[in-house]
Amino acid sequence: MQSYVISIPKGTLFCNATGSSQDTRKSNWIKYWKDYSGHRGSYDIKCCSAGCGNQAKYGGHVYFRSNEINLSRYLCIIPICKTCNDDKDCNYNKAGNNLWFVLRRNINALQLPYLGKRPTSADEWKELYGNLPHT
């Protein structure tokens, strides 16, 4: 699967992608991020959410919101902890008034291929991503 590395500046807002647990193209998204993001240094990585000090054990599927960067339609992978990854208040499209995390530091995000629409439910994930090859 081809991904693109995008440098995202500290302070950028991001939220979880609703239903992304259905994206099973990779069995270990944090390893995928570590292997392909250009990350150098310790593999003990802190969660990307400002104010969170937990270790990032997940490669979280997220969307970014920024006036300076047009990333809102692109699904990306960044290091995130279980607590933040499971935070349902910060899921995209939850009742139209989702909350946003703040990026704690500059990060290289992996932009995943865009398949024509932003999935907002588990069923849409299965429909769009379910038939793609697993790597």
N, C-alpha and C positions, 0 to 999 in steps of 0.2 A: 504494500500500500504506500503510495507516495504522499508525503506530508511536506509542508513548507514551514520553515522556522521563521517566526515573526518576533521581533523585539518589542515587548510591551513595557511602557514606562510605569514606574512606581506611581501609585495613586489612581491608576485606571480602575474603573468600576467593573465588576464581573459578577455573573450569577451562574448557578448550575443549570445544565440542560435537562429539562424535564424528560423522564423516560429513558435516559441514556444507559441505564443498566441493561437495556436490551441490545446495546451495541457490543456484540461478543466477537468482533473481528480480532481482537487481541485478548489474550488471557491475563496479561499483566500490563496495564496501561502506564503505571509508574516506571516500570523497566523500559518500556517503549520510549517514554519521555527522556529518561536518562541516556538511553542509547543514541537517540537521534536529535536531541535539542541542542547539542553542542555544550551541554553542561560539563563543567570541569570542577573538580574539587570533591568534597566529601559526599558520600551517598546518604548521609544522615541529613536530610533536607527538612527545613521547617515549612509548615503550611504557608501558602502564598497570601492568605488572608491577614491583613493588618490586625493586630490585637490578638491574634491566635499564636500561641507558642508551641502547639503540638507538632509532632513529627509528621511529615507528609508521607503517608503510606499508600496513597492512591494517585493515579493520574486522572484528575477530574475533567469531565467534559463540561466546558464552560463557554459562555458568550461574553464578550466585552462590550462596554458602553463608553464611548469617548467622542467628544466633539472634534478632536484633532485627527483621529484615526477612524476610517470607515471599516470597522470590524464587526458590526452588529449582526451581520448575516453569517459569519463564519464560526464554525464550531472548532474549538481549540482544546488541547490537552495541556494542563499545568499541574504541578504538584500540589496536593491538597490533603488535609487530614480527614479521618473518618467523620468526625463531628461536623465539620464544614461541608463535606461532601453529602452528608445526609440531612442537611438543614433545608427543610421543605419551604421555609419562608423565603429562601433565596433561590427558588426555582423559577426559571423563565416562564412567563405567561400564567403564573398562578393568580387567578382572579383579576388579572390586569394591573395589579399594583404590587409587583414583586419588590422585595428589598434587594440591595446590592452589597456585595463585599467590596472592600477596597484592597487593591494590590499592595502588599507590604514592601516590595522591592522590584527593581527592574527584572524582567524574566523573559527568557526565550520560550515562547509558546509554540506548540506544534499545531499548525492549522490543518485540519482534516479536509479531505475532498468535499466540495459542496455538491449536493445531489439535486438541486433545484428547489428545495424548500427546507424550512427549518422545522424539524419534528418537535411536536409539543405534547406527545403522549407516547405511551409504551407501544400502542398499536402502530402509530406512524413510524416509530423507530424500526419495528419489525418489517414494515412495508418498504421503507427506504433502504435500510442497511442490512436487513436479514439475509438477502441473497448475495451479498458481496463475499468475495473469498476471504477466508480467515488466514492470517499470517502469523 
